[in-house]
């Protein structure tokens, strides 16, 4: 099962064997044995005034979980269903794997007029992060990612040659994406974009907005490590989130407490092409290589989209440089776990109140 197939899977029942196979494809670690995917919303009544509603579905190539606290079970379940529908709609709209989408059309033709609003917003923000990161965050790395996938799917287990990487890098340059209002154009033939480093966070924010609009003022959404929280738990305390252990041994690098904010974690364990994890889905746009100094990067920010984009950015940068970059950003904090299991934190990580 390939990642592009996963992006089109709808929610539904899943047996244990299928779940474990999917977990292997996605690089998902199981916190406990026998984890099951609920087919319906789980509702727990704390008292006569409050329900906790939770549900997990497959979407965007990962597992998306929502936890809602509200006085009305019916209102919560209706809002949750609307939020999941928004996730599915946006995932389809900005997928690069579905040949019918505007993103696929842009990659195929090199130009797109009347860019849909959602796609325009994500591209606009992507190019802003490209500029502030001095090119470390670059959505034009698609040719290199495609090269990795092609080379490792031919059965030889061999990565791309230096010559092949140089050829792919020839058309990787975010400055060659011309974006004016509702029109986007590539300045070089053969270019392509992937929104994988930012789109999931954007979609999580949109789903959270649906819940808030429906009066669900206390909720948490977790989309494979992109987490958005609003409000608090039933005891009025912040939501508690464990940072994923890159080695998947349950030794969590840190615990985060959030009320209204977001955290995203990027890791070399998520999606990789070779057994040694030297080639994974995070690519340095300058070298065409997957950065090797970090095992995972977690970023706290006001929105999941910002946390998503910046966690990718810091991963591309060396840990020290990436941490200095986060220190320069308002209301952002970061935790880098290096390949040697050392922790590098931004100046306000421990005292962050987002």
Buried (B, 14 or more C-beta within 10 A) or exposed (E): EEBEEBBEBEBEEBEEEEBEEBBEBBBBBEEEEEBEBEEEBEBEEEEEEBBBBBBBBBBBBBBBBBBBBBEBBEBBBEBBEBBBEBBBEBBEBBBBBBEEBBBBEBBEEBEBEEBBEBBBBBBEBBBEBBEBBEBBBBBBBBBBBBBBBEBBEEEEEEBBEEEBBEBBBEBBBBEEBEBEEEEBBBEEEEBBBBBBBBBBBBBBBBBBBBBBEBEBBBBBBBBBBBBBBBBBBBEEEBBEBEBBBBEBEEEEBBEBBBBBBBBBBBBBBBBBBBEEBEBBBBBBBBEBBBBEBBBBBBBBBBBBBBBBBBBBBBBBBBBEEBBBBBEEBEEBBBBBBBBEEEEBBBEBBEEBEB
